[in-house]
């Protein structure tokens, strides 16, 4: 015992020395790998998310970076890298934003240059940029659209960028182009008149070793999977569909995976390994844009083009035609549904036990996600506005970026509470990303990182 007592202090000293020489383990960076983040839910938990900022006064702005060209593709994040795409016009871009009813495509579409950027998340500096294509756009675009609407996707090894008729591209994380796949002319537009071209908008997703692309067009619609290493076609399934702009989502259940798609004729799911159709459900809007997503083991699908503006909460595992009989709102595979209330552009979000929708006019509605019971409905900020970007959420807060240049922050919960209205001062059409206490916002001209600058100063001090 005495020997042990004599050795104990020396042991403690040795442990302390060893501990001091072992390098501190770094916390992995928080990823936002695709449109709407992990699994397209729009949600990550990142403590310390900002509540108030003012881009016009440089308050709580970590950094600001000008991005040339015009694009509504959203930023994605892996580690300390942000990836964005753009299309740079050789002349002045013709655009219109806000609430209006024009459907005619732009007339001025000269030479464009399509690019991919990698940006340092902490510094806001460009790590690399790559030109993927140059030339005259093969299709026209809507005045509120761009020639770079598809959000890139990454798994930490590959960065996949989609530019519609300009092709599908794969890069490694350092910017080396690995392959290109020409998908032909992807002409998506107004179903009433094929001359009204609005550009392609669906984003690619990664599932295991596949890159999956949904292309609902004026003619020859399809969904296809490409090998992520080589770009070679793995499978391709024709779709009897009108043009649509939503992004597909994969839900991996206990018994099978379901690739969920939304189109004007029907919601359809496929086996993501083979492209075989599993089930379908209608009716749907004649124009569909919101992306399907999964929460509480329910598949949420919405759309808002009148007169059919549905909200569906669907149980996975079905087969065949799941369409409801007249007058019914639920069934074995439909937990609940509504034929009014679906948003036209912004994809809804489930945070906690509530489903939140935002209309183009800024009407913000909360439902019980499991039952469909409406909890509240309010106009954001009392006035609403024009909204295209989808809401995202973290740290008990929901963020909604408007075309009018403001980001609204709403407290999550059963009672509407506006925490702040934050001026950015530029049109915002892209959905923000969230990573490590930062809200990463893309405007029509810049990329911003909003976060507590006090928190940043403390972090720098602790690293010295």
C-alpha positions as CSV (number, residue, x, y, z in Angstrom):
1,X,0.0,0.0,0.0
2,X,2.8,2.4,0.9
3,X,4.5,1.6,-2.4
4,X,1.3,2.4,-4.2
5,X,0.9,5.7,-2.4
6,X,4.5,6.7,-3.3
7,X,3.9,5.8,-7.0
8,X,0.5,7.5,-7.3
9,X,1.7,11.1,-7.7
10,X,4.2,10.0,-10.4
11,X,1.3,8.3,-12.2
12,X,-0.8,11.4,-12.1
13,X,2.1,13.4,-13.4
14,X,2.6,11.0,-16.3
15,X,-1.1,11.0,-17.2
16,X,-1.0,14.8,-17.2
17,X,2.0,14.9,-19.5
18,X,0.5,12.3,-21.9
19,X,-2.8,14.2,-22.0
20,X,-1.0,17.5,-22.7
21,X,0.8,15.9,-25.7
22,X,-2.3,14.4,-27.3
23,X,-3.7,16.9,-29.9
24,X,-7.3,18.1,-29.2
25,X,-9.9,16.4,-31.3
26,X,-11.6,18.7,-33.7
27,X,-15.4,18.7,-33.9
28,X,-16.4,17.6,-37.4
29,X,-17.8,20.5,-39.5
30,X,-21.6,20.4,-40.1
31,X,-22.6,19.5,-43.6
32,X,-25.5,20.8,-45.7
33,X,-24.9,18.5,-48.8
34,X,-27.8,19.2,-51.1
35,X,-30.9,21.3,-51.7
36,X,-32.6,21.7,-48.3
37,X,-29.7,20.1,-46.5
38,X,-29.6,16.5,-45.0
39,X,-32.3,14.3,-46.6
40,X,-33.9,17.5,-48.0
41,X,-35.5,18.2,-44.6
42,X,-34.3,21.8,-44.3
43,X,-33.3,21.1,-40.7
44,X,-30.0,20.8,-38.8
45,X,-29.3,21.5,-35.2
46,X,-26.6,24.1,-34.9
47,X,-26.5,26.0,-31.6
48,X,-25.9,29.7,-31.6
49,X,-27.7,30.4,-34.9
50,X,-28.1,34.2,-35.4
51,X,-31.4,35.9,-34.6
52,X,-30.6,39.5,-35.6
53,X,-28.4,41.0,-38.3
54,X,-28.3,43.8,-40.8
55,X,-26.3,43.3,-44.0
56,X,-26.8,47.0,-44.9
57,X,-25.1,48.0,-41.7
58,X,-22.6,45.1,-41.5
59,X,-24.1,43.9,-38.3
60,X,-23.4,40.2,-37.6
61,X,-22.0,39.7,-41.1
62,X,-19.1,37.2,-40.9
63,X,-18.3,37.8,-44.6
64,X,-19.8,38.8,-47.9
65,X,-18.6,37.6,-51.4
66,X,-19.7,38.9,-54.8
67,X,-20.7,36.0,-57.1
68,X,-20.8,37.0,-60.8
69,X,-23.8,36.1,-63.0
70,X,-27.3,35.1,-62.2
71,X,-28.4,31.9,-60.4
72,X,-31.0,30.7,-58.0
73,X,-29.2,27.5,-57.1
74,X,-28.6,27.2,-53.4
75,X,-25.3,26.9,-51.6
76,X,-24.3,23.5,-50.3
77,X,-21.7,22.8,-47.6
78,X,-19.2,20.0,-46.9
79,X,-16.6,20.5,-44.2
80,X,-15.2,24.0,-44.6
81,X,-16.1,24.3,-48.3
82,X,-19.2,25.9,-49.8
83,X,-20.2,25.1,-53.4
84,X,-22.3,27.3,-55.6
85,X,-23.0,27.5,-59.3
86,X,-23.8,30.4,-61.6
87,X,-24.4,31.4,-65.2
88,X,-22.7,34.6,-66.3
89,X,-24.4,36.6,-69.1
90,X,-22.3,38.4,-71.6
91,X,-24.9,41.2,-71.5
92,X,-27.3,42.6,-68.9
93,X,-29.6,40.1,-67.4
94,X,-33.3,40.7,-68.0
95,X,-35.1,39.9,-64.7
96,X,-38.4,40.5,-62.9
97,X,-39.0,39.7,-59.2
98,X,-41.9,40.0,-56.8
99,X,-45.5,39.1,-57.2
100,X,-46.7,39.4,-60.8
101,X,-48.4,37.2,-63.4
102,X,-46.1,37.3,-66.5
103,X,-45.4,33.9,-68.1
104,X,-43.5,34.9,-71.3
105,X,-39.8,34.0,-71.3
106,X,-37.1,36.6,-71.6
107,X,-36.2,37.8,-75.0
108,X,-32.5,38.7,-74.5
109,X,-30.4,35.5,-74.0
110,X,-26.9,36.1,-75.5
111,X,-23.8,34.0,-74.7
112,X,-23.4,32.6,-71.2
113,X,-20.6,31.1,-69.2
114,X,-21.6,28.4,-66.7
115,X,-19.4,28.1,-63.6
116,X,-18.9,26.1,-60.4
117,X,-17.2,27.8,-57.3
118,X,-15.7,26.4,-54.1
119,X,-15.6,28.9,-51.3
120,X,-13.9,28.8,-47.9
121,X,-16.7,28.7,-45.3
122,X,-14.8,30.5,-42.6
123,X,-13.2,33.2,-44.7
124,X,-15.6,33.8,-47.6
125,X,-12.7,33.5,-50.1
126,X,-12.8,31.6,-53.4
127,X,-10.8,28.4,-53.3
128,X,-11.4,27.4,-56.9
129,X,-13.7,28.2,-59.8
130,X,-14.3,26.1,-62.9
131,X,-15.9,27.0,-66.3
132,X,-18.0,24.0,-67.5
133,X,-19.6,25.4,-70.6
134,X,-19.9,28.5,-72.8
135,X,-22.4,29.4,-75.5
136,X,-25.9,30.5,-76.3
137,X,-28.5,28.9,-73.9
138,X,-30.4,26.1,-75.7
139,X,-33.7,27.0,-74.1
140,X,-35.2,30.3,-72.8
141,X,-35.9,31.1,-69.2
142,X,-38.7,32.7,-67.2
143,X,-38.0,36.3,-66.1
144,X,-37.8,35.2,-62.5
145,X,-35.6,32.2,-63.4
146,X,-32.0,31.8,-64.4
147,X,-29.8,29.4,-66.4
148,X,-28.4,28.0,-63.2
149,X,-31.3,27.0,-61.1
150,X,-30.2,23.5,-60.0
151,X,-28.5,23.2,-56.6
152,X,-25.3,21.1,-56.6
153,X,-24.9,18.1,-54.4
154,X,-21.9,16.5,-52.7
155,X,-21.0,13.5,-50.6
156,X,-17.6,14.8,-49.5
157,X,-15.8,13.0,-52.4
158,X,-17.7,14.2,-55.4
159,X,-19.3,17.5,-56.2
160,X,-22.1,17.1,-58.8
161,X,-23.4,20.2,-60.7
162,X,-26.4,20.2,-63.0
163,X,-26.9,22.9,-65.7
164,X,-30.0,21.5,-67.5
165,X,-29.3,21.4,-71.2
166,X,-25.6,22.2,-70.6
167,X,-25.2,18.9,-68.9
168,X,-24.3,17.1,-65.7
169,X,-20.8,17.5,-64.3
170,X,-18.8,15.7,-61.6
171,X,-15.7,17.2,-59.8
172,X,-13.6,16.0,-56.9
173,X,-13.3,18.3,-53.9
174,X,-10.3,20.1,-55.3
175,X,-12.0,21.1,-58.5
176,X,-10.8,18.4,-60.9
177,X,-13.5,17.6,-63.4
178,X,-14.1,13.8,-63.4
179,X,-16.8,13.4,-66.0
180,X,-19.6,15.1,-67.9
181,X,-22.9,13.6,-69.1
182,X,-24.9,15.2,-71.9
183,X,-28.6,14.8,-71.1
184,X,-29.8,16.5,-74.3
185,X,-32.1,19.6,-74.5
186,X,-34.1,19.7,-71.3
187,X,-37.1,21.9,-72.2
188,X,-39.4,22.6,-69.3
189,X,-42.0,25.3,-69.6
190,X,-45.7,26.2,-69.6
191,X,-47.8,23.1,-70.4
192,X,-50.4,25.3,-72.3
193,X,-47.8,26.6,-74.8
194,X,-44.5,24.9,-75.6
195,X,-43.1,28.3,-76.8
196,X,-43.1,29.5,-73.2
197,X,-39.8,28.0,-72.1
198,X,-39.0,28.5,-68.4
199,X,-35.7,26.6,-68.0
200,X,-34.9,23.4,-66.0
201,X,-34.9,23.6,-62.2
202,X,-34.8,20.2,-60.6
203,X,-31.6,19.5,-58.6
204,X,-29.6,16.2,-58.7
205,X,-29.3,14.0,-55.6
206,X,-26.8,11.3,-54.6
207,X,-28.0,7.9,-53.4
208,X,-25.3,5.4,-52.6
209,X,-23.2,5.1,-55.8
210,X,-25.8,6.9,-58.0
211,X,-26.5,10.4,-59.1
212,X,-30.2,10.7,-59.7
213,X,-31.8,13.2,-62.0
214,X,-35.5,14.0,-62.6
215,X,-36.3,15.6,-65.9
216,X,-40.0,16.4,-66.5
217,X,-40.1,18.2,-69.9
218,X,-42.4,19.2,-72.7
219,X,-41.6,15.9,-74.4
220,X,-39.9,12.7,-73.3
221,X,-39.8,13.1,-69.5
222,X,-37.6,10.7,-67.6
223,X,-35.9,9.9,-64.3
224,X,-32.4,8.4,-64.5
225,X,-29.5,7.2,-62.4
226,X,-25.8,7.7,-63.3
227,X,-22.8,6.0,-61.8
228,X,-21.2,8.6,-59.5
229,X,-17.6,7.4,-60.4
230,X,-17.9,7.3,-64.2
231,X,-21.1,9.1,-65.1
232,X,-22.4,6.1,-67.1
233,X,-26.1,5.5,-67.2
234,X,-27.2,2.9,-64.7
235,X,-31.0,3.0,-65.4
236,X,-33.5,5.3,-67.0
237,X,-37.3,5.2,-66.6
238,X,-39.7,7.2,-68.9
239,X,-42.3,9.4,-67.2
240,X,-45.6,10.3,-68.7
241,X,-45.4,13.8,-67.2
242,X,-45.8,17.5,-67.9
243,X,-42.9,19.8,-67.0
244,X,-42.1,20.1,-63.3
245,X,-39.3,21.7,-61.2
246,X,-39.2,19.7,-58.0
247,X,-36.2,17.7,-56.7
248,X,-36.6,14.0,-56.0
249,X,-35.9,12.6,-52.5
250,X,-34.9,9.1,-51.3
251,X,-36.5,7.7,-48.1
252,X,-34.7,4.6,-46.7
253,X,-37.3,2.7,-44.7
254,X,-36.9,-0.5,-42.6
255,X,-37.9,-2.8,-45.5
256,X,-37.1,-0.8,-48.7
257,X,-35.9,2.5,-50.1
258,X,-38.4,4.7,-52.0
259,X,-37.4,7.4,-54.6
260,X,-40.1,10.0,-54.3
261,X,-41.0,12.3,-57.2
262,X,-43.6,15.0,-57.7
263,X,-45.2,15.8,-61.1
264,X,-48.3,17.4,-62.4
265,X,-50.0,14.1,-63.2
266,X,-49.0,12.2,-60.1
267,X,-46.7,11.7,-57.1
268,X,-44.7,8.6,-58.0
269,X,-42.1,6.6,-56.1
270,X,-39.5,4.2,-57.6
271,X,-37.0,1.7,-56.5
272,X,-33.8,3.8,-56.5
273,X,-31.7,0.8,-57.4
274,X,-33.6,-0.1,-60.6
275,X,-36.0,2.7,-61.5
276,X,-39.1,0.4,-61.2
277,X,-42.2,2.3,-60.3
278,X,-43.6,1.4,-56.8
279,X,-46.8,3.5,-56.4
280,X,-48.5,6.7,-57.6
281,X,-51.0,9.1,-56.1
282,X,-53.1,12.0,-57.4
283,X,-54.5,14.5,-58.1
284,X,-51.7,17.1,-58.2
285,X,-51.2,20.7,-59.4
286,X,-50.6,21.2,-63.1
287,X,-47.4,23.0,-62.1
288,X,-45.3,21.5,-59.4
289,X,-42.2,22.9,-57.7
290,X,-41.9,22.0,-54.0
291,X,-39.7,19.1,-53.1
292,X,-41.0,16.0,-51.2
293,X,-39.4,15.2,-47.9
294,X,-39.8,12.8,-44.9
295,X,-40.4,13.5,-41.2
296,X,-42.0,11.3,-38.5
297,X,-41.9,8.4,-41.0
298,X,-44.3,10.3,-43.3
299,X,-43.7,11.5,-46.8
300,X,-44.8,15.1,-47.2
301,X,-45.8,16.3,-50.6
302,X,-47.3,19.7,-51.5
303,X,-48.0,21.9,-54.5
304,X,-49.9,25.2,-54.9
305,X,-51.0,25.9,-58.5
306,X,-54.8,26.5,-58.4
307,X,-57.3,24.9,-58.3
308,X,-55.6,21.8,-56.9
309,X,-53.3,22.8,-54.1
310,X,-52.8,19.6,-52.1
311,X,-50.9,18.7,-48.9
312,X,-50.3,15.0,-48.5
313,X,-48.8,13.1,-45.5
314,X,-48.2,9.6,-46.9
315,X,-47.1,6.5,-45.2
316,X,-44.3,4.6,-47.1
317,X,-44.6,1.1,-48.2
318,X,-47.5,1.3,-50.6
319,X,-48.0,-0.2,-54.1
320,X,-50.1,0.6,-57.1
321,X,-52.5,3.5,-57.2
322,X,-52.9,5.2,-53.8
323,X,-55.3,7.9,-55.0
324,X,-58.1,8.7,-52.5
325,X,-61.7,8.0,-53.3
326,X,-63.9,11.1,-53.7
327,X,-64.5,12.9,-50.4
328,X,-61.8,10.9,-48.5
329,X,-58.9,12.6,-46.8
330,X,-57.1,9.5,-45.5
331,X,-56.6,5.8,-46.1
332,X,-54.3,3.0,-45.2
333,X,-51.3,4.8,-46.8
334,X,-52.5,8.4,-46.6
335,X,-52.2,9.6,-43.0
336,X,-54.0,12.9,-43.8
337,X,-54.4,15.2,-46.7
338,X,-55.9,18.6,-47.8
339,X,-56.8,19.7,-51.3
340,X,-56.2,23.4,-50.4
341,X,-53.3,25.1,-48.7
342,X,-50.3,23.7,-50.5
343,X,-47.6,26.3,-51.3
344,X,-46.7,27.2,-54.9
345,X,-43.0,27.7,-54.7
346,X,-41.5,27.3,-51.2
347,X,-41.1,23.7,-50.0
348,X,-42.6,23.3,-46.5
349,X,-40.7,22.2,-43.4
350,X,-41.4,19.9,-40.5
351,X,-39.7,21.1,-37.3
352,X,-40.6,19.3,-34.1
353,X,-44.2,18.2,-34.2
354,X,-45.3,20.9,-36.6
355,X,-45.5,21.3,-40.4
356,X,-44.9,24.9,-41.5
357,X,-45.9,26.2,-45.0
358,X,-45.2,29.6,-46.6
359,X,-47.2,30.8,-49.5
360,X,-45.7,33.0,-52.3
361,X,-47.4,36.0,-50.5
362,X,-45.9,35.2,-47.1
363,X,-48.9,33.6,-45.4
364,X,-47.2,31.4,-42.8
365,X,-49.3,28.4,-41.6
366,X,-48.5,25.7,-39.0
367,X,-50.2,22.3,-38.9
368,X,-49.9,19.3,-36.6
369,X,-47.6,17.2,-38.7
370,X,-49.1,13.9,-37.7
371,X,-52.8,14.8,-37.9
372,X,-53.1,17.8,-40.3
373,X,-54.9,19.9,-37.7
374,X,-54.2,23.6,-38.4
375,X,-52.5,25.3,-35.4
376,X,-52.2,28.9,-36.6
377,X,-52.0,31.1,-39.7
378,X,-50.3,34.5,-39.9
379,X,-48.9,36.9,-42.5
380,X,-45.1,37.2,-41.9
381,X,-44.3,40.4,-40.2
382,X,-48.0,41.4,-40.5
383,X,-47.6,42.3,-44.1
384,X,-46.3,39.2,-45.9
385,X,-44.3,39.8,-49.1
386,X,-43.0,37.8,-52.0
387,X,-41.4,34.4,-51.3
388,X,-39.7,31.8,-53.5
389,X,-37.0,30.4,-51.2
390,X,-37.9,27.5,-48.9
391,X,-37.8,27.9,-45.1
392,X,-34.9,26.3,-43.1
393,X,-34.7,25.7,-39.4
394,X,-32.2,25.2,-36.5
395,X,-31.8,26.0,-32.8
396,X,-35.6,26.5,-32.3
397,X,-35.8,29.1,-35.1
398,X,-37.3,29.0,-38.6
399,X,-35.7,31.2,-41.3
400,X,-37.6,32.6,-44.3
401,X,-35.8,34.6,-47.0
402,X,-37.9,36.9,-49.1
403,X,-37.6,38.3,-52.6
404,X,-38.1,41.7,-51.0
405,X,-34.6,41.5,-49.3
406,X,-35.5,40.5,-45.7
407,X,-35.0,37.3,-43.7
408,X,-37.8,36.6,-41.2
409,X,-36.9,34.6,-38.1
410,X,-39.9,32.9,-36.4
411,X,-39.8,31.0,-33.2
412,X,-40.7,27.4,-33.6
413,X,-43.7,26.2,-31.7
414,X,-47.5,26.2,-31.5
415,X,-47.8,30.0,-31.1
416,X,-46.7,32.4,-33.9
417,X,-43.8,34.6,-32.6
418,X,-41.7,36.8,-35.0
419,X,-38.3,37.1,-33.4
420,X,-36.8,39.4,-36.0
421,X,-36.9,40.8,-39.6
422,X,-33.4,41.2,-40.9
423,X,-32.5,43.4,-43.9
424,X,-30.2,42.0,-46.4
425,X,-31.0,44.6,-49.0
426,X,-31.0,42.3,-52.1
427,X,-33.4,40.0,-53.8
428,X,-33.3,36.4,-52.4
429,X,-34.6,33.5,-54.5
430,X,-32.3,30.7,-53.3
431,X,-32.8,28.7,-50.2
432,X,-30.3,29.4,-47.4
433,X,-27.9,26.8,-45.9
434,X,-27.1,26.3,-42.2
435,X,-23.7,25.1,-40.9
436,X,-21.9,25.5,-37.6
437,X,-23.8,28.5,-36.3
438,X,-23.8,30.3,-39.7
439,X,-26.8,31.1,-41.9
440,X,-25.4,31.1,-45.5
441,X,-27.6,33.2,-47.7
442,X,-27.4,33.7,-51.5
443,X,-28.8,36.8,-53.0
444,X,-28.9,37.6,-56.7
445,X,-25.5,39.2,-56.4
446,X,-23.7,38.0,-53.3
447,X,-23.1,35.1,-50.9
448,X,-23.4,36.1,-47.2
449,X,-22.5,34.3,-44.0
450,X,-24.5,35.6,-41.1
451,X,-23.5,34.7,-37.5
452,X,-22.7,36.3,-34.2
453,X,-19.5,38.3,-34.7
454,X,-19.0,38.3,-30.9
455,X,-19.1,34.5,-31.0
456,X,-16.5,34.6,-33.8
457,X,-14.2,36.8,-31.7
458,X,-14.5,34.5,-28.7
459,X,-13.7,31.5,-30.9
460,X,-10.5,33.2,-32.2
461,X,-9.5,34.1,-28.7
462,X,-9.9,30.5,-27.5
463,X,-7.7,29.3,-30.4
464,X,-4.7,31.4,-29.5
